[in-house]
C-alpha cells in the first residue's frame, strides 16, 4: 500500500486521543459506516480481516472441517420448520417482489444441516464437518461499531455426528481449533458454559457487549440478578442444535437401523475478533499487532519523497518486498519524515527502512526497529530475511 495514493490522508495520522476501541478503529481508518450498522472496511482494515479469515480457515481445515459457501439469502421455511423463526423474526431483513419468501441470511444452522446431510445414508459417512465464512444480516436496534452491526462476517461451522460420543469429539476439535485461533490472534478470552456444557461462549470484556458477567480472581461467570456486573461480548461459541431432532434427517447404523443424527453448531465472529485484537494489543507506541494479523511488516520511508532518486529507489524496494509477500507500506506522503516514522510505530510496523542520498548511492537502506531512534545500514537482501 502507498500512503500517497489513499484519498483520506487524515487516516494516516496518529489520533490525538486514544479513544474507546470502536472509535479508534474509525479514527485509524480501519472501518467506516456509510449506513448505520453496515461496515465498510478500508484497505488496512480489510488486510487485517483477510488475515483473520486465513487463520480460521487454516485451523478449521487442520481439524477436519471442509469449507463450503452458501448463498447470502435463504428461504424463510428453514427457520419456520425448526421452530426458531420466533427468535429472529423481529430482525429479519426480507426480500420483496418475486422473492418475498426469502431473507438475507440471519443464521445458517438449518441450511447447513440440510446441505451437509444431502445424500447421507450410512454411519460410515459420519461425522461430517463443514464450515463457511460469510456475511449474516440482522436488523438489530441501536447498532454500534463492529461489535453490534446489522451486517457481520461469521465463520459458521457444523458437525453431523452419529451419537453423543462422536458429538463430544467434534466439540473438542472445535475447542482446540478456537484456542489456536485466539492464540494466533493475540486474544485473551474467557470460556463460559451453561445448559450442562451444551452451550459454550468465548467472551471478552467489552463496553459495547450484550452479556453481563462477573469477574472474580481472573475468572468469569454469568452475572446473577442484582450483582455488580461488567459487560462482555462473545467472539465465539458452540451449542448442541437440539432442533435437529425435529427435522427428518437420519442414517442407517451398523445394525441396519435408522437413527437420527446429532448436530453441533459452532461459530467465530471475525469482526468481533478484529475489535478484540485492537482492544487487547496496545503498548506505549500504539497498536502492537500479533505477527499473523499485522497489516505491514516494513515501512519504506523516502527521506524526501519529492526527490526523484529517493522516490524511485523507494518504489523499487517497495515493489521487491511486495513481490516476495513481505507486506510493506510505502510511506511516501509529503509530510515530515518524523511524522511518518511515528505513524509507522503507532501501526505496529516492526521495521522502518529509510532512504536518503547515501542509501541511493550505495544501494543500501537504513534500518530502524520499531520505537528505536538509532539505525544501521543494511542491504535489501538482508532486510528481506527479517520478516
C-alpha positions in Angstrom: 0.0 0.0 0.0 1.2 3.5 -0.9 0.0 6.1 1.6 0.2 8.9 -1.0 -2.4 7.1 -3.1 -5.1 7.0 -0.4 -7.8 9.6 -0.6 -8.2 10.5 3.1 -4.8 11.4 4.4 -6.1 12.0 7.9 -6.4 8.2 8.4 -2.6 8.0 8.3 -2.1 10.1 11.4 -1.8 9.1 15.0 -5.1 10.0 16.7 -4.8 13.0 19.1 -6.6 11.0 21.7 -6.7 7.2 22.1 -10.5 6.8 22.5 -12.6 3.7 23.1 -11.7 0.9 20.7 -14.7 1.3 18.5 -13.8 5.0 17.9 -10.1 4.3 17.5 -10.9 1.8 14.7 -12.7 4.5 12.8 -10.1 7.2 13.5 -7.3 4.9 12.4 -9.0 4.3 9.1 -9.8 0.6 9.5 -13.5 0.8 9.0 -16.3 3.3 8.4 -20.0 3.1 8.3 -21.7 4.7 5.3 -25.1 3.4 6.6 -25.8 2.6 10.3 -24.8 -0.9 11.1 -23.2 -1.7 7.7 -19.4 -1.7 7.8 -17.1 -0.5 5.0 -13.7 -2.0 5.6 -11.0 0.3 4.3 -7.7 -1.1 2.8 -5.8 -1.6 6.1 -8.9 -2.9 7.9 -9.5 -5.3 5.0 -5.9 -6.6 5.2 -6.5 -7.5 8.9 -9.9 -9.1 8.2 -8.3 -11.2 5.5 -5.6 -12.4 7.9 -8.3 -13.3 10.5 -10.2 -15.3 7.9 -7.0 -17.1 6.8 -6.2 -18.1 10.4 -9.7 -19.5 10.8 -9.5 -21.4 7.5 -6.2 -22.9 8.4 -7.2 -24.1 11.8 -10.7 -25.3 10.6 -9.1 -27.4 7.8 -6.4 -28.8 10.1 -9.2 -30.0 12.4 -11.2 -31.8 9.7 -13.7 -29.1 8.7 -14.3 -28.7 4.9 -15.1 -25.3 3.6 -18.4 -24.6 1.7 -20.0 -21.4 0.6 -23.8 -20.8 1.0 -26.0 -18.2 -0.6 -26.4 -15.0 1.3 -30.2 -15.5 1.1 -32.3 -18.3 2.4 -36.0 -19.3 2.3 -37.9 -18.4 5.5 -39.2 -22.0 5.6 -35.9 -23.2 7.2 -36.4 -21.2 10.4 -40.1 -21.9 10.4 -39.7 -25.7 10.1 -37.2 -25.8 13.0 -39.4 -23.5 15.1 -36.7 -20.9 15.5 -38.4 -18.2 13.4 -39.7 -16.5 16.5 -36.2 -16.0 17.8 -35.1 -13.8 14.9 -38.3 -12.6 13.2 -38.1 -9.1 14.5 -34.7 -8.8 13.0 -35.4 -10.4 9.6 -34.3 -8.5 6.5 -36.8 -9.6 4.0 -36.7 -9.5 0.2 -39.6 -8.2 -1.8 -41.4 -8.8 -5.1 -40.9 -12.3 -6.5 -38.5 -13.2 -3.7 -40.8 -12.2 -0.8 -40.4 -15.6 0.8 -36.6 -15.1 1.1 -34.5 -13.4 3.7 -31.0 -12.1 3.9 -29.4 -14.8 6.0 -29.7 -14.2 9.8 -28.2 -17.5 10.8 -27.3 -20.7 9.0 -27.8 -23.8 11.2 -30.8 -25.2 9.4 -29.4 -24.7 5.9 -26.0 -26.1 6.9 -27.7 -29.2 8.4 -29.8 -29.8 5.3 -26.9 -29.3 2.8 -24.3 -31.2 4.8 -26.6 -34.3 5.1 -27.7 -34.4 1.5 -27.2 -37.9 0.3 -26.5 -39.2 3.8 -27.2 -42.9 4.1 -24.7 -44.8 6.2 -23.0 -44.3 9.5 -19.7 -44.8 7.6 -20.2 -41.2 6.2 -20.2 -39.7 9.7 -19.0 -37.5 11.2 -19.4 -34.7 8.6 -17.7 -31.4 9.5 -18.2 -28.3 7.3 -17.7 -24.6 7.6 -18.1 -21.4 5.7 -17.1 -17.7 6.2 -19.8 -15.3 5.0 -22.0 -12.4 6.0 -25.1 -12.5 8.1 -27.8 -9.9 8.4 -30.0 -8.9 11.3 -31.9 -5.7 11.6 -30.9 -5.1 15.2 -31.9 -2.0 17.2 -29.1 0.5 18.1 -26.2 -0.9 16.2 -22.7 0.2 17.4 -19.4 -0.4 15.7 -18.2 -3.8 14.7 -19.5 -5.5 17.9 -23.1 -4.8 17.1 -23.6 -4.4 13.4 -26.5 -5.3 11.1 -24.2 -6.9 8.6 -21.5 -9.1 10.2 -18.9 -11.6 9.0 -19.1 -15.0 10.6 -17.3 -18.3 10.4 -20.2 -20.9 10.7 -19.2 -24.5 11.5 -21.1 -27.6 12.0 -20.7 -31.3 12.8 -23.1 -34.0 11.9 -22.5 -36.9 14.3 -23.8 -40.4 14.8 -24.0 -40.3 18.6 -23.2 -38.3 21.7 -19.6 -39.7 21.9 -18.9 -38.5 18.4 -20.5 -35.2 19.1 -18.3 -34.6 22.1 -15.2 -35.4 20.0 -16.4 -32.9 17.4 -16.9 -30.2 20.1 -13.5 -31.0 21.4 -12.0 -30.5 18.0 -13.7 -27.1 17.8 -12.4 -26.1 21.2 -8.9 -27.0 20.1 -9.4 -25.0 16.9 -10.8 -22.0 18.8 -7.9 -21.9 21.3 -5.4 -21.9 18.4 -7.3 -19.2 16.6 -7.4 -16.9 19.6 -3.7 -17.6 20.4 -2.6 -16.7 16.9 -4.7 -13.5 17.0 -3.4 -12.5 20.4 -6.8 -12.5 22.0 -7.4 -13.5 25.7 -10.9 -14.9 26.1 -12.9 -16.3 28.9 -14.8 -19.6 28.4 -18.3 -19.7 29.8 -20.8 -22.5 29.7 -24.4 -23.2 30.5 -27.0 -25.9 29.9 -24.7 -28.6 31.3 -22.0 -27.8 28.8 -24.3 -27.9 25.8 -23.7 -24.2 25.2 -20.3 -22.6 25.4 -19.4 -19.0 24.9 -15.9 -17.4 24.4 -16.2 -13.8 25.6 -14.1 -10.7 26.2 -14.8 -7.8 28.5 -16.3 -5.1 26.3 -18.2 -1.8 26.9 -20.3 -2.5 23.8 -21.1 -6.0 24.9 -24.5 -7.6 25.4 -23.8 -10.1 28.1 -23.5 -9.3 31.8 -20.7 -11.1 33.7 -18.8 -11.1 36.9 -15.0 -11.2 37.0 -13.6 -12.9 40.1 -10.0 -13.9 40.7 -9.1 -14.0 37.0 -12.2 -16.0 36.1 -15.5 -15.0 34.6 -19.1 -16.2 35.1 -22.5 -15.2 34.1 -24.0 -12.5 36.4 -27.0 -13.2 38.6 -29.7 -10.6 39.3 -28.6 -7.7 41.5 -24.9 -8.5 41.2 -22.3 -5.9 40.3 -21.6 -6.9 36.7 -19.5 -5.9 33.8 -20.3 -6.1 30.1 -18.8 -8.7 27.8 -19.3 -9.8 24.2 -19.0 -13.1 22.5 -16.3 -13.7 19.9 -17.0 -17.4 19.5 -19.5 -20.1 20.6 -20.9 -23.5 20.1 -24.1 -25.3 21.1 -25.9 -28.5 20.5 -28.6 -27.9 18.0 -31.5 -29.7 19.6 -33.9 -28.6 16.9 -32.2 -31.2 14.6 -34.4 -33.8 16.3 -37.4 -32.0 14.8 -36.1 -32.4 11.3 -36.4 -35.7 9.3 -32.6 -36.5 8.9 -31.4 -40.0 9.7 -28.8 -42.6 8.7 -28.5 -46.4 8.9 -26.4 -47.7 11.8 -24.2 -50.8 12.0 -27.2 -52.9 12.8 -29.2 -51.7 9.9 -31.5 -49.5 12.0 -32.4 -45.9 11.2 -31.1 -43.3 13.7 -31.4 -39.6 14.0 -28.2 -37.5 13.6 -26.7 -35.3 16.3 -25.8 -31.8 15.2 -23.3 -29.4 16.7 -23.0 -25.9 15.6 -20.0 -23.6 16.1 -19.1 -20.0 15.3 -16.4 -17.4 15.3 -17.2 -13.7 14.7 -14.5 -12.2 12.5 -15.5 -8.5 13.2 -15.6 -9.1 16.9 -12.2 -10.8 16.8 -10.9 -7.7 15.0 -12.3 -5.5 17.7 -10.7 -7.7 20.4 -7.3 -7.6 18.6 -7.2 -3.8 18.6 -8.5 -3.6 22.2 -6.0 -6.1 23.7 -2.8 -5.4 21.7 -1.5 -2.0 22.6 1.6 -0.6 24.1 3.2 2.9 24.7 3.7 3.4 21.0 0.2 2.5 19.8 -1.1 -0.7 18.3 1.2 -3.8 18.5 -0.5 -6.3 16.3 0.4 -10.0 16.6 2.6 -11.1 13.8 -0.1 -13.2 12.0 -2.6 -10.3 11.7 -0.1 -7.4 11.4 -1.1 -5.4 8.3 2.5 -4.4 7.5 6.0 -5.8 8.2 8.0 -2.9 6.7 7.6 0.8 6.4 9.6 2.1 3.4 10.3 5.8 4.0 12.0 8.0 1.4 13.5 10.9 3.3 12.5 13.3 0.6 9.5 11.9 -1.4 9.7 14.8 -3.8 13.3 13.9 -4.9 13.3 11.6 -7.9 16.2 9.4 -6.7 14.7 8.9 -3.3 11.2 8.2 -4.7 12.4 5.8 -7.4 14.6 3.7 -5.1 11.8 3.6 -2.5 9.4 2.3 -5.2 11.9 -0.4 -6.2 12.3 -1.5 -2.6 8.5 -1.5 -2.1 7.9 -3.5 -5.3 10.5 -6.1 -4.3 9.1 -6.6 -0.8 5.6 -6.8 -2.2 6.5 -9.4 -4.8 8.0 -11.5 -2.0 4.9 -11.2 0.1 6.5 -9.2 2.9 3.6 -6.7 3.3 5.4 -3.4 3.0 3.9 0.1 3.5 5.3 2.8 1.2 5.2 5.9 3.4 5.6 8.4 0.6 3.4 11.3 1.8 4.7 14.8 1.5 4.8 15.3 5.3 7.7 15.4 7.8 9.8 12.3 8.0 9.4 12.2 11.8 5.6 12.2 11.4 5.7 9.3 9.0 8.1 7.4 11.4 5.8 8.0 14.4 2.8 6.7 12.4 4.7 3.6 11.4 5.4 2.9 15.1 1.8 3.5 16.0 0.7 1.0 13.5 3.0 -1.7 15.0 5.2 -2.0 12.0 8.4 -3.7 13.3 10.9 -2.3 10.7 11.4 1.1 9.1 13.6 1.3 6.0 14.8 4.9 5.4 16.2 6.0 2.0 18.3 9.1 1.6 21.1 10.3 -0.7 23.8 7.9 0.7 21.4 4.9 0.5 20.6 5.7 -3.1 24.3 6.0 -3.9 25.5 2.7 -2.3 22.2 0.8 -2.8 21.6 0.3 0.9 18.9 1.1 3.5 18.9 2.5 7.0 17.0 0.0 9.2 15.4 1.2 12.5 13.4 -1.1 14.7 10.0 -0.1 16.0 10.4 2.6 18.7 14.2 3.0 18.3 16.0 6.1 17.2 19.2 4.5 16.2 19.5 2.7 13.0 22.2 0.9 10.9 22.9 0.2 7.3 21.5 -2.9 5.8 21.1 -4.4 2.3 17.7 -5.1 0.8 18.6 -8.8 0.7 19.3 -8.8 4.4 16.1 -6.8 5.2 14.0 -9.4 3.3 15.2 -12.1 5.8 13.8 -10.2 8.8 10.1 -10.9 8.1 
